Amino acid sequence: MEPFSLSLSEEQLELRAWVHEFAEKTVRPNAHEWDEREETPWPLIAEAAKIGLYSFDFLANAYADKTGLTLPIVLEEMCWGDAGITLSIFGSTLAVAGIMANGSPEQIGEWVPQCFGSADEPAVAAFCVTEPDAGSDVSSLRTRAVYNESDDSWTLNGTKTWITNGGISAIHVVVASVDASLGARGQASFVIPPGTPGLSMGQKFKKMGIRASHTAEVVLEDVKVPGRMLLGGRERLEERLARARSGKSSSVQAAMMTFEASRPLVGAQALGIARAAYEYALDYAKERRQFGRAIIENQGISFKLAEMATLIDAGRLLVHRAAWMVAQGQRLEHGEGSMAKLFGGETAVKVTEEAIQILGGYGYVRDYPVERWHRDAKIYTIFEGTSEIQRLIIARAISGLRLG
Ligand SMILES: Cc1cc2nc3c(=O)[nH]c(=O)nc-3n(C[C@H](O)[C@H](O)[C@H](O)COP(=O)(O)OP(=O)(O)OC[C@H]3O[C@@H](n4cnc5c(N)ncnc54)[C@H](O)[C@@H]3O)c2cc1C
């Protein structure tokens, strides 16, 4: 087991400096433009692919890190540059995680590299769970997958909503119900490969923040895929369904643990935005003079900055603890992953709001980046499980009760 340490290794410090340079020189200078354009920044995805930051190899190495800190470090630095662009570059990792968690080794080998495309022609991937009537309550999915015995195929019908990279992805991983009477225990994941007839993009959403990240509906109309697109295979699915029907313990618990394990990474992203705003506000408060002195010389301002710095450091400790536990194979029994995501998201909203306050009018206009950071921060209390759902998970974990 790796000892828990608060200091980063030489290798991790180098990695952080490398990603920081990319975030500073390539991501941040383009953030305003792509926020205004509200389009996927393909040239920047290509840049990330060219330097090897966006690739299957990079992600595989990051997952292999025994300390678990590689991805939190990378995502914090990238979101320090810009969260919308980061989600365009790293949004595919959700689909990749879905394939890795449920797929057979052959399926992982075949489909995960296709999520990234090549360095010359990068692709993206989407993980499609949420539906118009199934947000926090993912047990009530209406998208159905029906097995056709005659030609060993599946037919999917339904509508997914709020899907990052939805409709523009090479690979869509779709979670659908195969036995509605079993709720979440009757669901399965399917890979929908490029060019499959029946899959189309519905409405593209115009958002408050992370506008460089594409979010859209995905419509599935008689989408027919071969049997081998069911992640994990039919035999495993049938076993699982039989267990669920007989009332035995299910793999839903395992799926929940997979989500819990990815939550620290979401917290790390939120803290990257918070740090950007805090650093900007700190510099500004030292420069800006009113009443004959720098505004930081007022406790009303310096205490805000002290609080912002403390929240960010506390958030990072929660993120690193949970990520380290996941890498050690420890169970996050007290909701440590949810704590990291909850605290990271709430911190990003609070810190970016305080940064606006410190900049006064300059914080409120689009000529300065701080209002954008606040808009970007807000999504972190909503997606990947809202703050209320994180609190619910933590409350259940600490009490051992099925609280509602
Ligand atoms: C920009 C963006 C990108 C996204 N990307 C993806 C993606 O790639 N793939 C994907 O599948 N989904 C994605 N989502 C969906 C996202 O995960 C959902 O929006 C989120 O889970 C909340 O669901 P909802 O919007 O339906 O809200 P609801 O579930 O309807 O919640 C509404 C409110 O009720 C509260 N609430 C609900 N249940 C409870 C409860 N039991 N106790 C207390 N409060 C409760 C919620 O916390 C929230 O405040 C994305 C969303 C956005 C906005």
The ligand as an SDF file (V2000), in Angstrom:
LIG
                    3D

 53 58  0  0  0  0  0  0  0  0999 V2000
  -24.2120   20.7060  -18.5580 C   0  0  0  0  0  0  0  0  0  0  0  0
  -24.7030   19.3580  -18.1750 C   0  0  0  0  0  0  0  0  0  0  0  0
  -24.0010   18.2300  -18.5830 C   0  0  0  0  0  0  0  0  0  0  0  0
  -24.4640   16.9400  -18.2570 C   0  0  0  0  0  0  0  0  0  0  0  0
  -23.8170   15.8400  -18.7550 N   0  0  0  0  0  0  0  0  0  0  0  0
  -24.4030   14.6050  -18.6100 C   0  0  0  0  0  0  0  0  0  0  0  0
  -23.8700   13.4600  -19.2850 C   0  0  0  0  0  0  0  0  0  0  0  0
  -22.8580   13.5330  -19.9940 O   0  0  0  0  0  0  0  0  0  0  0  0
  -24.5270   12.2770  -19.1420 N   0  0  0  0  0  0  0  0  0  0  0  0
  -25.6430   12.1400  -18.3800 C   0  0  0  0  0  0  0  0  0  0  0  0
  -26.1810   11.0390  -18.3100 O   0  0  0  0  0  0  0  0  0  0  0  0
  -26.1610   13.2120  -17.7070 N   0  0  0  0  0  0  0  0  0  0  0  0
  -25.5740   14.4400  -17.8100 C   0  0  0  0  0  0  0  0  0  0  0  0
  -26.1110   15.5400  -17.1670 N   0  0  0  0  0  0  0  0  0  0  0  0
  -27.2990   15.3560  -16.3380 C   0  0  0  0  0  0  0  0  0  0  0  0
  -27.0770   15.6210  -14.8740 C   0  0  0  0  0  0  0  0  0  0  0  0
  -26.3450   14.5780  -14.2820 O   0  0  0  0  0  0  0  0  0  0  0  0
  -28.4590   15.8550  -14.2450 C   0  0  0  0  0  0  0  0  0  0  0  0
  -28.8880   17.1380  -14.6520 O   0  0  0  0  0  0  0  0  0  0  0  0
  -28.4440   15.7560  -12.7380 C   0  0  0  0  0  0  0  0  0  0  0  0
  -28.2400   14.4360  -12.3540 O   0  0  0  0  0  0  0  0  0  0  0  0
  -29.7430   16.2550  -12.1020 C   0  0  0  0  0  0  0  0  0  0  0  0
  -30.8710   15.7360  -12.7320 O   0  0  0  0  0  0  0  0  0  0  0  0
  -32.0750   16.7430  -13.1400 P   0  0  0  0  0  0  0  0  0  0  0  0
  -31.4580   17.8580  -13.9030 O   0  0  0  0  0  0  0  0  0  0  0  0
  -33.1270   15.9520  -13.8210 O   0  0  0  0  0  0  0  0  0  0  0  0
  -32.6040   17.3170  -11.7810 O   0  0  0  0  0  0  0  0  0  0  0  0
  -33.6520   16.6240  -10.7580 P   0  0  0  0  0  0  0  0  0  0  0  0
  -33.2180   15.2440  -10.4370 O   0  0  0  0  0  0  0  0  0  0  0  0
  -35.0270   16.8110  -11.2800 O   0  0  0  0  0  0  0  0  0  0  0  0
  -33.4450   17.5310   -9.4700 O   0  0  0  0  0  0  0  0  0  0  0  0
  -34.0620   18.7980   -9.2980 C   0  0  0  0  0  0  0  0  0  0  0  0
  -33.7450   19.2800   -7.8840 C   0  0  0  0  0  0  0  0  0  0  0  0
  -34.3300   18.3770   -6.9340 O   0  0  0  0  0  0  0  0  0  0  0  0
  -33.3300   17.9070   -6.0470 C   0  0  0  0  0  0  0  0  0  0  0  0
  -33.6120   16.5260   -5.6350 N   0  0  0  0  0  0  0  0  0  0  0  0
  -33.9460   15.4770   -6.4240 C   0  0  0  0  0  0  0  0  0  0  0  0
  -34.1120   14.3640   -5.6920 N   0  0  0  0  0  0  0  0  0  0  0  0
  -33.8710   14.7170   -4.4000 C   0  0  0  0  0  0  0  0  0  0  0  0
  -33.8500   14.0180   -3.1570 C   0  0  0  0  0  0  0  0  0  0  0  0
  -34.1310   12.7120   -3.0940 N   0  0  0  0  0  0  0  0  0  0  0  0
  -33.5610   14.7130   -2.0400 N   0  0  0  0  0  0  0  0  0  0  0  0
  -33.2720   16.0230   -2.0840 C   0  0  0  0  0  0  0  0  0  0  0  0
  -33.2660   16.7530   -3.2200 N   0  0  0  0  0  0  0  0  0  0  0  0
  -33.5520   16.0900   -4.3690 C   0  0  0  0  0  0  0  0  0  0  0  0
  -32.0340   18.0060   -6.8240 C   0  0  0  0  0  0  0  0  0  0  0  0
  -30.8970   18.0320   -5.9790 O   0  0  0  0  0  0  0  0  0  0  0  0
  -32.2310   19.3120   -7.5820 C   0  0  0  0  0  0  0  0  0  0  0  0
  -31.9400   20.3870   -6.7390 O   0  0  0  0  0  0  0  0  0  0  0  0
  -25.6260   16.8140  -17.4570 C   0  0  0  0  0  0  0  0  0  0  0  0
  -26.3010   17.9570  -17.0130 C   0  0  0  0  0  0  0  0  0  0  0  0
  -25.8830   19.2070  -17.3790 C   0  0  0  0  0  0  0  0  0  0  0  0
  -26.6880   20.4020  -16.9380 C   0  0  0  0  0  0  0  0  0  0  0  0
  1  2  1  0
  2  3  1  0
  2 52  2  0
  3  4  2  0
  4  5  1  0
  4 50  1  0
  5  6  2  0
  6  7  1  0
  6 13  1  0
  7  8  2  0
  7  9  1  0
  9 10  1  0
 10 11  2  0
 10 12  1  0
 12 13  2  0
 13 14  1  0
 14 15  1  0
 14 50  1  0
 15 16  1  0
 16 17  1  0
 16 18  1  0
 18 19  1  0
 18 20  1  0
 20 21  1  0
 20 22  1  0
 22 23  1  0
 23 24  1  0
 24 25  2  0
 24 26  1  0
 24 27  1  0
 27 28  1  0
 28 29  2  0
 28 30  1  0
 28 31  1  0
 31 32  1  0
 32 33  1  0
 33 34  1  0
 33 48  1  0
 34 35  1  0
 35 36  1  0
 35 46  1  0
 36 37  1  0
 36 45  1  0
 37 38  2  0
 38 39  1  0
 39 40  1  0
 39 45  2  0
 40 41  1  0
 40 42  2  0
 42 43  1  0
 43 44  2  0
 44 45  1  0
 46 47  1  0
 46 48  1  0
 48 49  1  0
 50 51  2  0
 51 52  1  0
 52 53  1  0
M  END
$$$$
